[in-house]
Amino acid sequence: MSDFVKQLSSSLFWDVDISEIDDEKNKRFIIQRVLERGTHNDWILINKKYTLQGIVQEAMQMRYLEPKALSYVAIMGNVPKEEFRCYKNK
């Protein structure tokens, strides 16, 4: 487990073995968990690690994202919700 993953709220990964999470290989998974269930501190951490543009790009490829999380990342990234894969798959 990386030092980065250790800094995130442990409650984000209640259902998986946190020692198996790799911050690069599992980037999309981490971003989705933080967008849907993370704290403000978790958001700051992923924003520093992956950049806003990187977070938006990953979120645009997600098959599912909770509606509030989708709205948040769309506004933060200044990207219409209609451009997100999860919005198209509704």
C-alpha positions as CSV (number, residue, x, y, z in Angstrom):
1,M,0.0,0.0,0.0
2,S,1.3,3.4,-0.9
3,D,1.7,6.3,1.4
4,F,-0.9,8.2,-0.6
5,V,-3.6,5.6,0.0
6,K,-2.7,5.6,3.7
7,Q,-3.6,9.3,3.8
8,L,-7.1,8.8,2.4
9,S,-10.0,8.0,4.7
10,S,-9.9,4.3,5.5
11,S,-13.7,4.2,5.4
12,L,-13.5,4.7,1.6
13,F,-12.1,1.2,1.2
14,W,-14.2,-0.7,3.8
15,D,-15.0,-3.5,1.3
16,V,-11.6,-4.2,-0.2
17,D,-8.1,-5.1,1.1
18,I,-6.5,-1.7,1.3
19,S,-3.0,-3.2,1.1
20,E,-3.8,-4.3,-2.4
21,I,-4.7,-0.8,-3.7
22,D,-2.1,0.7,-6.0
23,D,-2.4,4.5,-6.4
24,E,-1.7,4.3,-10.2
25,K,-3.2,1.0,-11.2
26,N,-6.4,1.7,-9.3
27,K,-6.6,5.5,-10.0
28,R,-10.1,5.4,-11.4
29,F,-11.4,3.3,-8.4
30,I,-9.8,5.7,-5.9
31,I,-11.2,8.8,-7.7
32,Q,-14.7,7.3,-7.8
33,R,-14.7,6.4,-4.1
34,V,-13.5,9.9,-3.2
35,L,-16.1,11.6,-5.4
36,E,-18.9,9.6,-4.0
37,R,-17.9,9.1,-0.4
38,G,-14.8,11.1,0.4
39,T,-14.3,14.1,2.7
40,H,-13.0,17.5,1.7
41,N,-9.5,16.4,2.8
42,D,-9.7,13.4,0.5
43,W,-10.7,15.7,-2.4
44,I,-7.7,17.9,-1.7
45,L,-5.4,14.8,-1.6
46,I,-6.6,13.4,-5.0
47,N,-6.5,16.9,-6.5
48,K,-2.8,17.2,-5.6
49,K,-2.0,13.7,-6.8
50,Y,-4.0,13.4,-10.0
51,T,-4.8,17.1,-10.9
52,L,-8.2,18.4,-11.6
53,Q,-7.9,17.7,-15.3
54,G,-6.8,14.1,-14.6
55,I,-9.7,13.6,-12.2
56,V,-12.2,14.9,-14.8
57,Q,-10.7,12.7,-17.6
58,E,-11.0,9.6,-15.4
59,A,-14.5,10.5,-14.3
60,M,-15.5,11.0,-17.9
61,Q,-14.7,7.3,-18.6
62,M,-16.5,5.8,-15.6
63,R,-19.5,3.6,-16.3
64,Y,-21.3,4.7,-13.2
65,L,-21.0,7.7,-11.0
66,E,-23.6,8.8,-8.4
67,P,-25.6,11.9,-9.7
68,K,-24.3,14.3,-7.1
69,A,-20.7,13.2,-7.7
70,L,-21.3,13.6,-11.5
71,S,-22.7,17.1,-11.0
72,Y,-19.8,18.1,-8.8
73,V,-17.0,16.9,-11.1
74,A,-18.8,18.3,-14.1
75,I,-19.0,21.8,-12.5
76,M,-15.4,21.6,-11.1
77,G,-14.1,20.6,-14.5
78,N,-16.3,23.0,-16.4
79,V,-17.5,20.0,-18.6
80,P,-21.1,19.4,-19.6
81,K,-22.6,16.3,-17.9
82,E,-23.6,15.0,-21.3
83,E,-20.0,14.3,-22.1
84,F,-19.5,11.8,-19.3
85,R,-19.9,8.1,-20.1
86,C,-22.0,7.5,-17.1
87,Y,-24.5,10.1,-18.1
88,K,-24.8,8.6,-21.6
89,N,-25.4,5.1,-20.2
90,K,-28.3,6.2,-18.0
